[in-house]
C-alpha cells in the first residue's frame, strides 16, 4: 500500500471487533487510530461506551477518544474538523490514519462533506414543533411540500423529525436543505479513502453483545453510571443517550431487577446494531463489505482489499 495520502475507514456494527482490527491494521501499516464513535469521545464514560482499553491506546496511538466532557455539547461538525486536522497531521508524519467507529454520520461527513447550515434560532425551532404538534404529521407534511417542493423527493410523509428539520431550514434560510446539500463536498478526494465495512454472522454478533454487557457490569458499569448521575448532566445533551445509563438508573431506583437491566441493555444494543446495518445498506453501498467470524480472517481479507 502506498504510504502517501491514504486513509483507511473501518466501520461495522457494535461488537463486531472493529477496535481490535484497527490496532492490527495500525501495526501492519505504520498507522494510528482515529475515533469515529460519537459516544467514545466522552471522557467520563469508558465502560458503557466500550472504549478501547488504555493499554491498547498506549500500544498504538489513538486520537479523539475521551477528550470531551459529558457536560459539553459535541457535534458532527466539531468531529469533522478534529478528524480532518488529525488526518493531515498523520500524513505529515508519514503515518496511515485508520478511522474506526460505528457512527455512520461521521463517515458520511468525512467522505461527502457536511451541509453548512446556520444555527436555527430557538424560537423558530419551538414554533415549528408547536405547529407540528397542533396540526399533525400529515398536514405538516403537506405544508412542507408547499413551502419546499424538493422535499417531496427526499422526505418520507411519515418522517416527522426530517420534515421539521427541512421546514425550519427553508423558513430561516429561504433555501431548500437539498439545494444546500448539492454544494456540499468533502475536504478530501475520494481516491484517498479505503472504505471497509466488516460484518459478522448475526448469531455471533448477538453472542458478543451478551458477553460484552456481562463484562461491562463486571468492570464497574454501575459505579461509572453513578458518577455520571452525580454530575447532573443537562438532559438535552447527547451523552444521556449512552446505552445503559437509563437502565442502570431504573435498577438503582428499584424499578427493575439487575437481570432485567442487563437484558434491556442487550436489547437496546441489538437494536442499535440493526440500525447501523440498515444505515450501511443505505449509505455505504460503495464500501467493501467483508464477512467473517474470525479476527485473523478479517485482518487477512482487509489487507487484500487495501494493499
C-alpha positions in Angstrom: 0.0 0.0 0.0 1.3 3.4 -1.0 2.1 5.4 2.2 1.2 8.9 1.0 -2.2 10.4 1.5 -4.3 7.4 2.2 -6.9 6.9 4.8 -8.4 3.5 6.0 -12.0 3.8 7.0 -13.2 0.9 9.2 -16.9 0.7 10.0 -19.2 -2.1 11.2 -21.9 -2.9 13.8 -21.2 -2.6 17.5 -19.3 -5.6 19.0 -18.1 -6.7 15.6 -14.4 -6.4 16.5 -13.6 -3.1 14.8 -11.3 -1.8 17.5 -9.2 -4.9 17.6 -8.9 -5.0 13.8 -7.9 -1.3 13.7 -5.0 -2.0 16.1 -3.8 -4.9 13.9 -4.0 -2.7 10.8 -2.2 0.2 12.5 0.7 -2.1 13.4 0.8 -3.5 9.9 0.6 -0.2 8.0 2.5 2.0 10.4 -0.7 3.8 11.3 -2.6 5.5 14.1 -6.2 5.2 15.0 -8.8 8.0 14.9 -12.1 7.5 16.7 -15.4 7.8 14.7 -17.8 6.8 17.5 -19.9 9.6 18.8 -20.1 8.1 22.4 -16.4 7.3 22.7 -15.5 10.9 22.6 -16.6 11.4 26.2 -14.1 11.4 29.0 -16.1 10.2 32.0 -17.7 7.1 30.4 -15.4 4.4 29.2 -17.1 1.1 30.2 -20.6 1.7 28.9 -19.2 3.1 25.6 -16.8 0.1 25.2 -13.9 2.5 24.7 -10.6 0.7 23.7 -8.5 -0.3 26.7 -5.9 2.2 27.9 -3.1 -0.4 27.3 -4.3 -0.7 23.6 -4.3 3.0 23.3 -0.8 3.2 24.6 0.4 0.3 22.4 -0.9 2.1 19.2 -1.5 5.8 19.3 -5.3 6.6 19.4 -6.9 10.0 18.7 -10.2 11.6 19.6 -11.1 9.2 22.5 -12.3 10.6 25.8 -11.4 14.2 25.2 -14.8 15.8 25.6 -16.8 16.1 28.9 -20.3 14.6 29.1 -21.4 18.0 30.2 -20.4 19.5 26.8 -22.3 19.7 23.5 -20.4 17.9 20.7 -21.4 18.0 17.1 -20.6 16.1 13.9 -19.2 19.4 12.6 -16.7 19.6 15.5 -15.7 15.9 15.0 -15.2 16.5 11.3 -12.8 19.4 11.9 -10.8 17.5 14.5 -10.7 14.3 12.4 -9.5 16.3 9.3 -6.8 18.0 11.4 -5.6 14.7 12.7 -5.5 13.0 9.3 -3.4 15.9 7.9 -1.0 15.7 10.9 -0.6 11.9 10.5 0.1 12.4 6.8 2.9 14.8 7.6 4.4 12.1 10.0 4.1 9.6 7.1 1.5 7.6 9.1 -1.6 6.0 7.8 -4.8 7.3 9.5 -7.2 4.5 10.4 -10.6 6.0 11.2 -12.7 3.5 13.1 -16.2 3.6 14.6 -19.9 2.9 14.3 -21.3 6.4 13.8 -22.4 6.5 10.1 -22.9 10.2 10.1 -19.3 10.9 11.0 -18.1 8.7 8.0 -20.6 10.4 5.7 -19.4 13.9 6.8 -15.8 12.8 6.1 -16.4 11.3 2.7 -19.2 13.5 1.4 -18.8 16.7 3.4 -21.2 18.4 5.8 -24.0 20.7 4.9 -23.3 24.2 6.1 -26.5 25.4 7.8 -26.6 28.4 10.0 -27.8 27.8 13.6 -31.6 27.8 13.6 -33.0 30.3 16.2 -34.5 28.6 19.1 -37.8 30.5 18.8 -38.2 29.2 15.2 -37.5 25.6 16.4 -40.1 25.9 19.1 -42.6 27.5 16.7 -42.1 24.6 14.2 -42.6 21.9 16.8 -45.7 23.6 18.2 -47.2 23.8 14.7 -46.4 20.1 14.1 -48.0 19.1 17.4 -51.1 21.2 16.6 -51.8 20.0 13.0 -50.2 16.5 13.0 -47.6 15.0 10.7 -49.9 14.5 7.6 -51.0 18.2 7.5 -47.5 19.4 8.4 -46.0 17.4 5.6 -48.5 18.9 3.1 -47.4 22.4 4.3 -43.8 21.4 3.9 -44.3 20.3 0.3 -45.9 23.7 -0.5 -43.0 25.5 1.2 -40.2 23.4 -0.3 -41.3 21.4 -3.4 -37.9 19.5 -3.4 -38.8 17.9 -0.1 -41.3 15.6 -1.8 -38.3 13.7 -3.4 -36.3 13.3 -0.3 -38.6 13.2 2.8 -41.0 10.4 3.6 -44.5 11.5 4.5 -44.1 9.7 7.8 -40.7 11.1 8.8 -41.7 13.8 11.4 -38.1 14.7 12.5 -36.8 15.2 9.0 -40.0 17.1 8.0 -39.5 19.6 10.8 -35.8 20.0 10.1 -36.3 20.7 6.3 -39.2 23.1 7.2 -37.2 25.2 9.6 -34.1 25.3 7.3 -36.3 26.6 4.5 -38.1 29.1 6.8 -34.8 30.5 8.2 -32.5 30.5 5.1 -35.2 30.7 2.3 -33.2 27.9 0.7 -34.0 24.2 0.4 -31.9 21.9 2.5 -31.5 19.8 -0.7 -30.1 22.7 -2.6 -27.6 23.3 0.2 -26.6 19.6 0.0 -25.7 20.0 -3.7 -23.0 22.5 -2.8 -21.5 20.2 -0.1 -18.2 18.4 -0.8 -15.6 16.5 1.2 -12.3 18.1 2.3 -10.6 15.1 0.6 -10.6 13.5 -2.8 -12.5 10.2 -2.9 -9.4 8.3 -4.1 -7.6 8.7 -0.7 -10.2 6.5 1.1 -10.1 2.8 1.5 -13.6 2.1 2.8 -14.1 -1.2 4.7 -17.3 -2.4 6.4 -16.9 -5.5 8.5 -19.8 -7.8 9.2 -20.1 -11.0 11.3 -22.8 -13.6 11.4 -25.9 -12.5 13.3 -25.8 -15.3 15.9 -22.2 -14.5 16.7 -22.9 -10.8 16.9 -25.8 -11.4 19.4 -23.5 -13.7 21.5 -20.8 -11.0 21.6 -23.3 -8.3 22.7 -24.5 -10.6 25.5 -20.9 -11.2 26.6 -20.0 -7.5 26.3 -22.9 -6.5 28.6 -21.9 -9.0 31.2 -18.3 -7.8 31.1 -19.4 -4.2 31.5 -21.0 -5.0 34.8 -18.0 -7.0 36.0 -15.8 -4.0 35.0 -17.8 -1.5 37.1 -20.6 -0.1 34.8 -22.9 0.6 37.8 -20.2 2.7 39.6 -19.5 4.5 36.3 -23.2 5.3 35.9 -23.4 6.6 39.5 -20.6 9.1 38.8 -22.4 10.3 35.7 -25.7 10.8 37.7 -23.8 12.9 40.3 -22.6 15.2 37.5 -26.3 16.3 36.8 -25.8 16.5 33.1 -28.3 18.6 31.2 -30.9 16.2 29.9 -30.8 17.5 26.3 -27.2 16.7 25.8 -26.3 13.7 23.7 -24.3 11.9 26.4 -27.6 11.0 28.1 -28.2 8.7 25.1 -25.3 6.3 26.1 -26.9 2.9 26.2 -27.1 1.6 29.7 -27.5 4.8 31.7 -31.3 4.8 31.8 -31.4 1.0 32.5 -28.9 1.3 35.4 -30.8 4.3 36.8 -34.0 2.3 36.8 -32.2 -0.6 38.6 -30.8 1.7 41.2 -34.3 3.2 41.8 -35.5 -0.4 42.2 -37.8 -0.1 39.2 -36.2 -3.2 37.6 -34.0 -6.1 38.7 -30.4 -6.4 37.7 -31.2 -9.2 35.3 -33.9 -7.1 33.6 -31.5 -4.1 33.4 -28.9 -6.3 31.7 -31.4 -7.7 29.3 -32.7 -4.3 28.4 -29.2 -3.1 27.7 -28.6 -6.1 25.5 -31.9 -5.5 23.7 -31.0 -1.8 23.0 -27.6 -2.7 21.8 -29.0 -5.3 19.4 -31.4 -2.6 18.1 -28.5 -0.2 17.7 -26.5 -2.8 15.7 -29.6 -3.3 13.5 -29.8 0.4 12.8 -26.1 0.5 12.0 -26.5 -2.3 9.4 -29.6 -0.5 7.9 -27.5 2.7 7.6 -24.7 0.8 5.9 -27.2 -0.7 3.3 -28.5 2.8 2.6 -25.4 5.0 2.8 -22.3 2.7 2.4 -23.0 1.0 -0.9 -19.6 1.9 -2.3 -17.8 0.4 0.7 -16.1 -3.0 0.6 -18.0 -5.4 2.8 -16.0 -8.1 4.5 -17.9 -11.0 6.0 -16.2 -13.3 8.6 -16.4 -14.6 12.1 -12.7 -14.5 12.9 -10.4 -11.5 13.6 -7.4 -13.0 11.9 -9.5 -13.8 8.8 -10.9 -10.2 8.9 -7.3 -9.0 9.0 -6.1 -11.1 6.0 -9.1 -10.2 3.9 -8.8 -6.5 4.8 -5.1 -6.5 3.9 -6.0 -8.0 0.5 -8.6 -5.3 -0.2 -6.5 -2.3 0.6 -3.0 -3.4 -0.4 
